[in-house]
Amino acid sequence: MLSLYPLTVLAISLGAFGTKISTDSSVASGRTFDYVVAGAGLSGIVVGTKLSAQGYSVLLIEAGKDLQNNSAIYNAELRGTLNDNPATDCNWHYVASDQNGTALPMKIDSGKCIGGSSSINGMVWYRPTSTELDALESLGNPGWNSTTMFPYMKAIEHNHPPSAAQRADGAGLVRSHHGFHGLVNVSFPVPMRIPAAQAIYKAAVLLVFGIPDSPDLSARKNSVSASTSWTIWWDPVAQVTRRASAAYSLLYPESQQQDTLTVLAEHTVSKVIFNKDMKATGLEFGSVIDGVLHTVNAKYEVLLAAGSLATPPILERSGVGSKSVLKSFGIKQLVDLPGVGLNLQDQPGTGLSALVQPANASSPLIIDNRNLFAPVISLLNIDELFGNDSTKFSVQLQNNIKVRAKAAVAIGAEVNIKGATELFTAVTNLITKDKMPITELVSESYPAVMTSVFWPLVPLSRGHIHINSSDPFAAPRVTPRFLSDDFDLKVAVQIAKQARALYQTAPFAPIIAELVVDAVAVNATDAEWAAWYTSTAFGASHWLGSSAMRPRKSGGVVSPTLEVYGTSGLRVVDASVMPFQVTSHSMSLVYAISQKAADIILASR
């Protein structure tokens, strides 16, 4: 395989002969494109490139920089060197707030450069189950199911099957669950990460949870434990592991250059422009450097692909949202759509470690100091996590659906009790009847320690995101409300206690020097575990739900064709349309959503 580096340099030099990437507002100001897209992250790039490949003129407007030659981004194993340097950083570092608007110590990671979060994420690749995708259709979204979604996941994937050596060190593959001819490279690392530690973790997971090692995280009906593959590929020329972000896969390579595609970087979208009939006719945008606002026209449609933390603020500044929110910032309401910004979800995680004996700390088979997150992932259902108590919790979940719905509405996280009840019923059934995993356990090692990272997979806690000012350059108020649901907190405490139990099993005995070095005492109460977890929790950066695809009467923001209710010529095409969390990392799902979105748009012409 050729090195990607010279291809990216060539893509820059092509200029007028291929995709145009610019920071000059004149490439867009006052001009007309067939489609105008807010955001050049994963979903914006997928939709934009698919439309431009059909000959349509497309503009992507991206608030972040073009950082294609930043080694901390293109070299997958240097992702840990990303920092707060404004010249090179690709992260919004949003501030999280509590329900009263008080800033929390936690910062929220979200991609702020071309490629979006696919430029800074953990690159983990596996897909959700058919059961949870089919549940999406059951919420009033015909045509959104596993039969329609899985082919998109295969189409985008270029899987590099593991070698015999990689298989010997833990890798596996079930070919029927993968694609081999797409543009996004997926592979195991060369060499495999911490193979001896992987074997120990898998043996301990079997003992504690009863889940055997599986050949493939994607080949599952519910629970699983297996080695991880990533959106990476080994570059034998440069001798580095390359990140296969959306930008490196679909935008930068010479083979993907398109004369009809323009990307304007370092410009923020302020709002959607509507005509008197509420048809979207363009976008208002500007540069944070000079604050000057410009407009660009869309011949056909305006597409919002700014993500779960940026799409709702664009809608609200455009006059689409809850009257109370808009009125507080002097914005005239054009469309009464109270679901905008509600139903916000992510997975709150933390971790704990055990000290490794000095004799083992220097073994690369156990600790390799490489920055490819999550070499082994285990997904556990309610029975495997709670054992004999699972029936009790299942009954409580079913009995409390209406109570949970009322509480979410009362706190301002859901629109109405009917819609909240529909949503919580679907999620509760996935947990209790379909036995979908409810927690993820990541098995890792870092210098001198073995570390487990974990989080509730399908949280019932719901937050919200709204504008904090009418200023388009002001950050929104993000209110995650992590672990505000009692069941989420029970899941968090139980997986933390069980993660500690892993290190007390026989497989770990030869290598562990000291049990847990960064958590609560061995005899801690559940209340102490809960306090520790909530004080150390961070988002897994799988944000979704804030522009949910649901019926309008249930609090939805977009229709099954992704059109924003009450408007025409305006669609949302990013992760914010997904109304509930899935049990995979979200990247494969967002690739499917955005490809399907492009096909819906093309079919409408």
C-alpha positions in Angstrom: 0.0 0.0 0.0 1.3 3.5 -0.8 2.1 6.0 1.9 -0.6 8.5 2.4 1.7 11.4 3.1 2.7 12.3 -0.5 -0.9 12.0 -1.5 -2.0 14.6 1.0 0.7 17.0 -0.2 -0.4 16.4 -3.8 -4.0 17.1 -2.8 -3.0 20.5 -1.5 -1.0 21.4 -4.6 -3.9 20.5 -6.9 -5.9 23.5 -5.9 -8.2 24.5 -8.8 -7.8 21.0 -10.4 -9.4 19.1 -7.5 -11.1 19.7 -4.2 -10.6 23.3 -3.0 -9.6 23.7 0.6 -9.4 27.3 1.7 -9.6 29.7 4.6 -10.6 32.7 2.4 -14.2 33.6 2.9 -14.4 34.9 -0.7 -14.6 31.3 -2.0 -18.1 31.2 -0.5 -19.4 34.7 0.4 -22.3 35.7 -1.9 -21.9 32.6 -4.0 -24.3 29.8 -4.8 -23.7 26.1 -4.5 -26.2 23.2 -5.1 -25.7 22.1 -1.5 -24.2 23.9 1.5 -23.1 21.9 4.5 -22.4 23.1 8.0 -19.5 21.0 9.2 -16.6 19.1 7.6 -16.4 16.3 10.1 -17.1 12.7 9.4 -20.8 13.1 8.4 -20.2 16.3 6.4 -17.4 14.8 4.4 -19.3 11.6 3.7 -22.4 13.5 2.5 -20.5 16.2 0.7 -18.2 13.8 -1.2 -21.1 11.6 -2.3 -23.1 14.5 -3.6 -20.2 16.2 -5.4 -19.3 12.8 -7.0 -22.6 13.0 -8.8 -21.7 16.4 -10.3 -23.4 18.7 -7.7 -21.5 21.7 -6.4 -21.0 21.4 -2.7 -19.6 23.7 0.0 -18.5 22.4 3.4 -18.0 25.1 6.1 -15.7 24.0 8.9 -15.0 25.9 12.1 -11.7 24.2 12.7 -8.4 24.2 10.9 -7.0 22.0 8.0 -4.5 19.9 10.0 -3.8 17.2 7.5 0.0 17.4 8.0 -0.2 17.4 11.8 1.7 14.2 12.9 -0.4 13.9 16.0 -3.4 13.4 13.8 -2.1 11.4 10.8 0.1 9.2 13.0 -2.4 7.1 14.9 0.0 6.3 17.7 0.8 10.0 18.4 -2.8 10.9 19.3 -1.7 11.3 22.9 0.5 14.3 21.9 -2.5 16.3 20.8 -2.6 19.4 23.1 -4.1 22.8 23.6 -1.8 24.6 21.2 -4.2 26.8 19.3 -2.1 26.4 16.1 -2.4 22.6 16.1 -5.3 21.6 18.4 -8.3 19.8 16.9 -10.6 19.9 20.0 -13.4 22.2 21.1 -12.8 21.4 24.8 -16.4 22.3 25.6 -17.2 23.2 29.2 -19.8 20.9 30.8 -22.3 22.4 33.2 -24.6 21.1 35.9 -28.4 21.7 35.8 -27.9 25.1 37.3 -25.4 26.3 34.7 -22.4 26.0 37.0 -19.3 24.8 35.2 -18.1 21.3 36.0 -14.4 20.3 36.1 -14.9 18.0 33.2 -14.1 19.2 29.7 -15.7 17.6 26.6 -13.6 16.4 23.7 -15.0 17.1 20.3 -13.2 17.3 17.0 -12.4 20.8 15.7 -10.6 20.4 12.4 -11.4 19.0 9.0 -12.3 15.4 9.7 -14.0 16.3 13.0 -13.9 13.8 15.8 -12.6 11.1 13.4 -9.3 13.0 13.5 -8.9 12.7 17.2 -11.0 9.8 18.4 -9.9 6.4 19.6 -10.5 4.9 16.1 -12.2 1.8 17.5 -14.2 0.0 14.8 -17.0 -2.5 15.3 -20.7 -2.3 14.5 -23.9 -2.4 16.6 -26.3 -5.3 16.6 -29.3 -5.9 14.3 -31.6 -5.8 17.3 -30.8 -2.2 18.3 -30.8 -0.9 14.7 -34.3 -2.5 14.3 -35.4 -0.7 17.5 -34.6 2.6 15.7 -37.3 1.7 13.1 -39.8 0.8 15.8 -39.6 4.4 17.1 -41.4 5.7 14.0 -38.5 5.6 11.5 -39.5 3.4 8.6 -36.5 2.3 6.5 -34.0 2.7 9.3 -33.1 -0.9 10.3 -30.3 -3.4 10.2 -31.2 -4.5 6.7 -30.7 -1.0 5.3 -27.9 0.1 7.6 -25.4 -2.8 7.6 -24.7 -2.6 3.9 -23.5 1.0 4.4 -21.1 -0.1 7.1 -19.7 -2.8 4.8 -19.5 -0.4 1.8 -17.3 2.1 3.6 -15.0 -0.4 5.2 -11.7 -1.6 3.7 -10.8 -4.3 6.1 -7.3 -5.8 6.1 -7.7 -9.3 7.5 -5.3 -10.2 10.3 -2.1 -12.2 9.5 -1.3 -15.5 11.0 1.0 -13.7 13.5 -1.8 -11.3 14.5 -4.2 -14.1 14.9 -1.8 -15.9 17.1 -1.6 -12.8 19.3 -5.4 -12.5 19.7 -6.8 -11.0 16.5 -9.8 -12.5 14.7 -12.2 -11.8 11.9 -15.6 -13.1 10.8 -15.6 -12.0 7.2 -19.4 -11.8 6.7 -19.5 -8.9 9.1 -17.0 -6.7 7.2 -16.4 -4.9 4.0 -13.2 -5.2 2.0 -13.5 -2.7 -0.8 -14.4 0.6 0.9 -12.3 3.7 1.4 -11.9 3.6 5.2 -9.0 1.3 6.2 -9.7 -1.0 9.2 -7.1 -3.3 10.6 -5.3 -4.7 13.7 -2.0 -3.0 14.6 1.5 -4.2 13.5 2.6 -5.7 15.7 -0.4 -6.6 17.9 -0.7 -4.7 21.2 0.2 -6.4 24.5 -0.6 -10.0 23.4 0.3 -11.6 26.8 -1.9 -9.0 28.7 -4.7 -9.6 26.2 -4.7 -13.3 27.0 -4.7 -12.6 30.7 -7.6 -10.1 30.5 -9.7 -12.5 28.3 -9.1 -15.4 30.8 -10.1 -13.1 33.7 -13.3 -11.9 31.9 -14.3 -15.5 31.4 -13.9 -16.2 35.1 -15.6 -13.1 36.4 -18.4 -12.7 33.8 -18.6 -16.0 32.0 -17.9 -14.5 28.6 -15.5 -16.4 26.4 -13.1 -14.9 23.9 -14.8 -14.2 20.6 -13.1 -13.8 17.2 -14.8 -10.6 16.3 -16.5 -7.7 18.2 -18.9 -7.2 15.3 -20.0 -10.8 15.1 -22.4 -10.8 18.1 -26.0 -10.9 19.0 -25.4 -9.2 22.4 -22.5 -9.8 24.7 -18.9 -10.3 23.5 -15.3 -10.1 24.5 -12.6 -9.8 21.8 -9.6 -8.0 20.5 -10.1 -4.6 18.9 -9.5 -3.4 15.4 -9.2 0.2 14.5 -9.5 2.6 11.6 -5.8 2.4 10.9 -3.4 1.0 8.4 0.3 0.3 8.5 2.4 2.5 6.2 5.5 0.5 5.3 7.1 3.4 3.6 6.9 5.9 6.4 7.0 3.1 9.0 4.0 4.5 10.9 0.5 3.5 11.8 -1.8 5.8 9.8 -5.1 7.1 11.1 -7.9 6.5 8.6 -10.1 9.5 9.4 -12.9 10.6 7.2 -10.6 13.3 5.8 -7.7 11.0 5.1 -10.0 8.4 3.6 -12.5 10.5 1.6 -11.2 14.0 1.2 -7.4 14.3 1.0 -6.2 11.4 -1.3 -5.5 12.2 -4.9 -8.0 9.6 -6.1 -10.8 11.5 -4.2 -10.3 15.0 -5.7 -13.4 16.6 -7.0 -13.7 19.9 -8.9 -17.2 20.4 -7.6 -16.3 20.3 -3.9 -15.1 23.3 -1.8 -14.1 23.2 1.9 -14.0 26.5 3.7 -12.0 26.1 7.0 -11.8 28.3 10.0 -15.3 29.7 9.6 -18.2 29.2 11.9 -21.8 28.8 10.8 -24.1 31.3 12.5 -27.5 30.3 11.3 -29.7 29.0 8.5 -31.3 31.5 6.2 -35.0 30.9 5.4 -37.3 32.6 2.9 -40.9 33.5 3.8 -42.1 29.9 3.1 -39.5 28.5 5.6 -37.4 27.0 2.9 -33.7 27.0 3.7 -31.9 29.1 1.1 -28.4 29.4 2.6 -26.2 29.8 5.6 -24.7 32.8 7.5 -21.1 32.2 8.5 -18.1 34.1 9.7 -14.5 33.9 11.0 -13.8 34.2 14.6 -10.7 36.2 13.7 -12.5 39.3 12.3 -16.1 38.6 13.4 -17.4 39.6 9.9 -20.5 37.6 8.9 -21.1 36.5 5.3 -23.9 34.6 3.5 -23.8 31.7 1.0 -26.7 30.4 -1.1 -27.9 26.9 -1.5 -29.7 26.1 -4.8 -31.2 22.8 -3.5 -30.6 22.2 0.2 -28.8 23.2 3.4 -27.4 20.3 5.4 -26.4 20.4 9.0 -23.5 18.1 9.9 -22.0 19.9 12.8 -22.6 17.1 15.3 -24.6 16.6 18.4 -22.9 19.5 20.2 -23.1 22.1 17.4 -26.1 21.3 15.2 -28.7 22.2 17.9 -27.1 25.7 18.5 -27.2 26.4 14.8 -30.9 25.5 14.7 -31.7 27.7 17.7 -29.8 30.7 16.4 -31.9 30.2 13.2 -35.1 30.5 15.2 -35.9 26.8 15.3 -36.4 25.4 18.8 -38.1 26.1 22.0 -39.8 29.5 22.4 -38.5 29.9 26.0 -34.9 29.2 25.0 -35.0 31.5 21.9 -36.8 34.3 23.8 -34.2 34.5 26.5 -31.6 35.5 23.9 -33.8 37.8 21.8 -34.2 35.4 18.9 -37.5 35.3 17.0 -39.0 31.9 16.9 -39.7 30.7 13.3 -40.5 27.1 14.1 -41.8 25.7 17.4 -39.6 22.6 17.8 -39.0 22.1 21.5 -37.0 18.9 20.9 -34.0 20.8 19.6 -31.1 20.2 22.0 -32.9 17.7 24.3 -32.3 14.0 24.7 -28.5 14.6 24.8 -26.6 11.4 25.7 -23.0 10.2 26.1 -21.5 7.4 28.1 -19.8 8.5 31.4 -16.6 6.5 32.0 -13.8 6.3 34.4 -11.1 3.7 35.2 -9.0 2.0 37.8 -5.5 0.4 37.8 -3.4 -2.3 39.4 0.3 -2.0 39.9 2.4 -4.4 37.9 5.4 -6.2 39.4 8.7 -4.6 38.2 9.8 -7.8 36.4 6.7 -7.6 34.2 6.5 -3.8 33.7 9.3 -3.8 31.1 7.8 -6.6 29.0 6.2 -5.2 25.8 4.0 -8.3 25.8 2.3 -6.8 28.8 3.0 -3.0 28.7 4.0 -1.6 25.3 3.5 2.2 25.9 1.6 2.5 22.6 -1.3 4.8 22.2 -3.9 2.7 20.5 -6.8 2.7 23.0 -8.7 -0.4 24.0 -6.8 -3.6 22.8 -9.5 -5.7 24.3 -13.2 -4.8 24.7 -15.9 -6.7 26.7 -19.6 -5.9 26.5 -21.7 -7.2 29.4 -25.5 -7.6 29.7 -27.6 -7.2 32.8 -27.3 -10.8 33.8 -23.6 -10.9 33.4 -23.1 -7.7 35.4 -25.6 -8.2 38.2 -25.8 -12.0 38.4 -28.6 -13.1 40.7 -29.8 -9.5 41.2 -30.5 -9.0 37.4 -34.2 -10.1 37.6 -34.9 -7.6 40.4 -33.3 -4.8 38.4 -35.1 -5.9 35.2 -38.5 -5.7 37.0 -37.7 -2.3 38.4 -36.7 -1.0 35.0 -40.0 -2.1 33.4 -42.1 -0.8 36.3 -40.4 2.6 36.4 -40.7 3.6 32.7 -43.4 6.1 33.2 -41.7 7.5 36.3 -38.5 7.9 34.4 -40.3 9.6 31.5 -42.0 12.1 33.9 -38.7 12.9 35.5 -36.9 13.5 32.2 -39.7 15.9 31.1 -39.7 17.7 34.5 -35.9 18.4 34.3 -36.1 19.7 30.7 -34.4 16.7 29.0 -37.4 15.4 27.1 -40.4 17.2 25.4 -43.4 15.3 26.7 -44.3 12.2 28.7 -45.7 10.3 25.7 -42.5 10.7 23.7 -40.3 10.0 26.7 -42.3 6.9 27.5 -41.9 5.6 24.0 -38.1 6.1 24.1 -37.5 4.7 27.5 -39.7 1.7 26.7 -37.6 0.9 23.6 -34.3 1.2 25.6 -35.7 -0.7 28.6 -36.8 -3.6 26.3 -33.3 -3.7 24.7 -31.8 -4.0 28.2 -34.3 -6.4 29.9 -35.8 -8.5 27.0 -33.2 -8.5 24.3 -30.3 -8.7 26.8 -28.3 -6.0 25.0 -25.0 -5.1 26.7 -25.4 -2.4 29.4 -21.7 -1.7 30.1 -18.4 -1.7 28.3 -15.1 -2.8 29.9 -11.9 -1.7 28.2 -8.8 -3.7 29.1 -5.6 -1.6 28.8 -2.1 -1.2 30.2 0.0 1.9 30.8 3.5 2.4 32.2 3.7 0.3 35.4 0.0 -0.5 35.6 -2.8 -2.6 34.2 -5.9 -0.4 33.7 -9.6 -1.0 33.2 -11.8 1.7 31.7 -15.5 1.3 31.8 -18.9 3.0 31.3 -22.6 2.4 31.1 -23.3 1.6 27.4 -27.0 2.5 27.1 -27.5 5.2 29.7 -31.0 6.3 30.8 -29.8 9.7 31.9 -30.7 12.4 29.6 -29.1 15.9 29.3 -29.6 18.9 27.0 -27.6 21.5 25.0 -28.7 25.0 24.2 -27.2 28.3 23.1 -25.7 30.4 25.8 -25.8 33.6 23.8 -27.0 34.8 20.4 -23.3 35.3 19.5 -22.5 32.7 16.9 -18.9 32.4 18.2 -20.0 31.8 21.8 -19.8 28.3 23.2 -23.1 26.5 24.0 -24.2 25.4 27.4 -23.8 21.6 27.5 -25.6 19.9 30.4 -24.8 16.2 30.3 -26.5 15.1 33.5 -24.3 12.1 33.7 -25.4 9.4 36.1 -28.5 11.3 37.1 -30.5 8.2 36.6 -30.3 5.8 39.5 -29.9 2.7 37.3 -27.0 4.3 35.4 -25.3 4.8 38.8 -25.9 1.2 39.8 -24.4 0.0 36.6 -21.4 2.3 37.1 -20.7 1.1 40.6 -21.1 -2.6 39.8 -18.8 -2.5 36.8 -16.2 -0.6 38.8 -16.3 -3.2 41.6 -16.1 -6.0 39.1 -13.2 -4.4 37.3 -11.3 -4.6 40.6 -12.3 -8.2 40.9 -10.6 -9.0 37.6 -7.2 -8.2 39.1 -7.9 -10.6 42.0 -8.3 -13.6 39.7 -5.7 -16.3 39.2 -4.7 -15.2 35.6 -3.4 -11.9 37.1 -1.7 -13.3 40.1 1.8 -13.7 38.5 2.0 -10.1 37.3 0.1 -7.9 39.9 2.1 -6.3 42.7 -0.6 -4.2 44.3 -4.4 -4.3 43.8 -6.0 -1.0 42.9 -3.9 2.1 43.3 -6.3 4.9 42.2 -9.7 4.1 43.5 -11.6 3.6 46.8 -10.5 1.3 49.6 -11.0 -2.4 49.4 -13.9 -2.3 51.9 -15.6 0.7 50.4 -19.4 1.1 50.5 -21.5 1.5 47.4 -22.0 5.1 48.3 -18.2 5.6 48.4 -17.9 3.9 45.0 -20.6 6.1 43.6 -19.0 9.3 44.9 -15.6 8.2 43.5 -17.2 7.3 40.1 -19.1 10.6 39.7 -16.1 12.7 40.7 -13.8 11.0 38.2 -16.2 10.4 35.3 -15.6 11.7 31.8 -17.6 11.4 28.6 -16.7 8.7 26.1 -17.3 11.2 23.3 -20.1 9.3 21.7 -22.5 12.2 21.9 -25.9 11.8 20.1 -29.6 12.3 20.4 -29.9 16.1 20.4 -31.7 16.4 17.0 -33.5 13.1 17.3 -35.2 11.3 14.4 -38.6 10.7 15.9 -42.2 11.7 15.2 -42.6 15.4 15.9 -45.4 14.8 18.4 -43.0 12.6 20.4 -40.4 15.4 20.6 -38.5 14.6 17.4 -36.5 17.2 15.4 -36.2 15.4 12.1 -38.3 13.1 10.0 -37.2 9.7 8.7 -35.9 11.6 5.6 -33.9 13.7 8.0 -35.8 16.9 7.2 -36.2 19.4 10.0 -39.8 19.6 10.9 -41.6 22.8 9.9 -39.0 23.6 7.2 -38.1 22.6 3.7 -34.7 22.3 2.1 -33.1 21.6 5.5 -31.8 18.3 6.8 -29.6 17.1 9.7 -27.2 14.4 8.6 -25.1 13.7 11.7 -25.0 11.6 14.9 -27.5 13.9 16.7 -30.4 12.3 14.8 -29.9 8.9 16.6 -32.4 8.9 19.5 -30.6 6.4 21.8 -27.1 5.0 22.4 -25.9 1.8 20.6 -23.6 -0.8 22.1 -20.8 -0.2 19.7 -18.5 2.8 19.4 -20.4 5.2 17.3 -18.2 5.7 14.2 -19.5 2.8 12.1 -23.1 3.9 12.9 -22.4 7.5 11.8 -20.8 6.4 8.6 -24.0 4.4 7.9 -26.3 7.4 8.8 -24.4 9.8 6.6 -24.2 7.5 3.6 -27.9 6.8 3.9 -28.5 10.5 4.2 -26.7 11.2 0.9 -28.8 8.5 -0.8 -32.0 10.0 0.5 -30.9 13.4 -0.8 -30.0 12.1 -4.2 -33.2 10.2 -4.5 -35.2 13.4 -3.9 -33.7 15.2 -6.9 
